[in-house]
Amino acid sequence: MLATLRAIAESVSQQACLDSALACFVNMVKNAMQTECCSIYFADYSQDNFVLMATEGLNPVAVGKFRIGFTEGLVGLVAQREEPINIAYAKSHPRFKASPEVNEESYNAFLSVPVVHQKKVLGVIVVQQKVARVFSQDEESFLITLSAQLASQLAHAEIKEVLRQDESSHQTSVLKGVSSAPGIAIGRAFVVIPKLDFKSIELKKDSNQALQQRLFSQAVSATRHEFNTLSMTLSDSIPKEALAVFDVYQQLLDAKSLGQNVEAQLQQGWCAKSALKIVIEKLIAQFNAMQDPYIKERAVDVKDIGLRVLHHLVNTEHAVKRYPKDSVLIANTLTPAMLAEVPKGHLVGVVSVNGSANSHASILTRAMGIPAIWGIEDVPLLQFDGKKMILDAYSGRLYISPSQILQDEYRQLKYQETLLNDKFVAEQDCESVTLDGQQISLLLNAGLDLNTESTNTAMCDGVGLYRTEAWFMQKGQFPSQIEQEKWYRQVLESYYPEPVVMRTLDIGGDKVLDYFDITEENPFLGWRGIRVTLDHPELFLDQLKAMIKANIGLGNLKIMLPMISGTEEVDESLALLAQAYFELEEQYPDKVIERPPVGVMLEVPSSVFMLPEWSKKVDFCSVGSNDLTQYLLAVDRSNARVADLFNPYHPGVLRVLQKVAEECHQHDLPLSLCGELGGDPEGAILLIAMGYRQLSMNHFSISKVKWVLRRLKMSDMEVLLAECLAQSTAKQVLRLTRSFMIEHKLGKLFYTPNHG
């Protein structure tokens, strides 16, 4: 049964278009279940009904024409309940609806399951049989498993079909993701080469056959060279008979084998990538159909060779690509290196299929002020390349091939956005004080964009979080103590006399060093933050000494310890800090060496309950609301599948933040917050009402938050907080905060067009 499931899934994924994928699907399911009819209906939300998309057994003329309402018939009931229906005599069911146009009168047995993808019913699968019987539990289980397996593939095929639209038709495609860095971008897609498979290749024709033949020949030549290199590299370490596999690979690349077949497809007008896709997928299907296990195994070799040739084909194409001046960067998973490669001034927006709006890479886009959307549908990225796009990072929508009317509307909105931003900038050097005189300290989250942050010293009250790991991540090895001291000195001098809170090395989770491999099944609950540096005191001592030496004669350094979960970690860290301090006193007897204030980050839920003990040991604390939210809600903030569940406005999170503020006030422990929540005007309002008087954020947020606070009273914020803490869902909280902003004439911060 498992082999059958795999065969169906693979065959459907290889189809060139949605219609052929669905036709293949119903045919294979009907044969696998040895039944007389299999059909699939797709949900059309624009008309609130299901349309028959493919069938083996019903009237073929009805395909694409027959529709049944969301609340009608057994098909509608399956979708409403989102569970299977299995009955021996369908006509006896009260929800049965006779539909003569599909010719199903002769069928009695009825089994149907919904197709659900990301909580959305995409359609319904139905199998029917003339003999009145209840389908077995195994048959029902098979269909449920198949539906679950293929839901994403069918969604993928549906989107792929939508993206096929010709730009000249002015039909705009829309994809939905999770909004990250707010803003609007209008530009052209530049796709960073994705992890290649043949599913990512759209079948396309190309009239320049000579060019396509040359591209294919170059790719084959590069693949041959690759195999020769691999063979020579391994020749001393593996037996000669094992090396024979490379001879087989070279034979498959011969003109009489792969080359001849691809050439035949090129002559039919297909581009090189499409021709290769057609040939490789056909060969794989042929090998998979063989009974001999040895021959069947050759399908793996064919696929490997095909992917290697494809990789060289795509690399050749990308080698001559230039970034448009209005690049919307699109990647499977965004990395800082990808952002760094775009020429200065060319990047207008970012779209990432994987990851989420709360990952560290996403935080980097916010620090750069680049609009970004994360967690869009998993689609063949190469289909985006070069297409005109509008990225609405307020609503999380990506418009592909937008109409001129839509472009004009968004240009106007972008202009309004610029005017509003000018208002923020006009007041960025003013005091951060509420209408009733409460002073709020707005600090900078720094360390991500090492080239531009020093220009923001005038608008902030210092640095509330300096991420020292960012510099470590740019190096090819651990930096020396001297290198670190020089770097820290530059940072401290840039912001002097304002305080700079430097966080000690915080790696692990989604922050990795190429030269210090940490491989774990669950990195966010593993070896990260202070756990790594306490296990490597030599690294920790080097960093602490570099920080303390850099602070000589300045005195604006504060040191913060990340990911503290227990008192032992505080004690061990303070002991190492004392050791570093005394060793430096001995080394430099003629210098006045200050012992800087030390604080802890509150990121782990246990830390919330340890404040009475820690208030006797440390000088301050800072809430890392990103990780604290992640751990409180048990949501991996870099996982797009659960991105919607990560919400710092969750009442549970707000109540914990309130408890922290109360406890710190009770124990006279200075408190700040350095998570992304503080950079959101609505979040800042709630935090200030709780008693937070120091908020740290990226520099693009400082002027906006300052502008908002200067137009509000503390008393009004406190009334809003009391109402929000009494709510039971994040949606209710956000509804209250939005209403509050509108009531105080700040609603323009949230305006965005409402397009489907």
Secondary structure, 3 states (H helix, E strand, C coil): CHHHHHHHHHHHHCCCCHHHHHHHHHHHHHHHHCCCEEEEEEEECCCCEEEEEEEECCCHHHCCCCEEECCCHHHHHHHHHCCCEEECCHHHCCCCCCCHHHCCCCCCEEEEEEEEECCEEEEEEEEEECCCCCCCHHHHHHHHHHHHHHHHHHHHHHHHHHHCCCHHHCCCEEEECEECCCCEEEEEEEECCCCCCHHHCCCCECCCHHHHHHHHHHHHHHHHHHHHHHHHHHCCCCCHHHHHHHHHHHHHCCHHHHHHHHHHHHHCCECHHHHHHHHHHHHHHHHHCCCCHHHHHHHHHHHHHHHHHHHHHHHHHHHCCCCCCCEEEEECCCCHHHHHHCCCCCEEEEEECCCCCCCHHHHHHHHHCCCEEECCCCCCHHHCCCCEEEEECCCCEEEECCCHHHHHHHHHHHHHHHHHHHHHHHCCCCCCECCCCCECEEEEEECCCCCCHHHHHHHCCCEEEEECHHHHHHCCCCCCHHHHHHHHHHHHHHHCCCCEEEECCCCECCECECCECCCCCCHHHCCCCHHHHHHCHHHHHHHHHHHHHHCCCCCCEEEEECCCCCHHHHHHHHHHHHHHHHHHHHHCCCCCCCCCCEEEEECCHHHHCCHHHHCCCCCEEEECHHHHHHHHHCCCCCCHHHHHHCCCCCHHHHHHHHHHHHHHHHCCCCEEECCHHHHCHHHHHHHHHHCCCEEEECHHHHHHHHHHHCCCCHHHHHHHHHHHHCCCCHHHHHHHHHHHHHHCCCHHHHCCCCCC
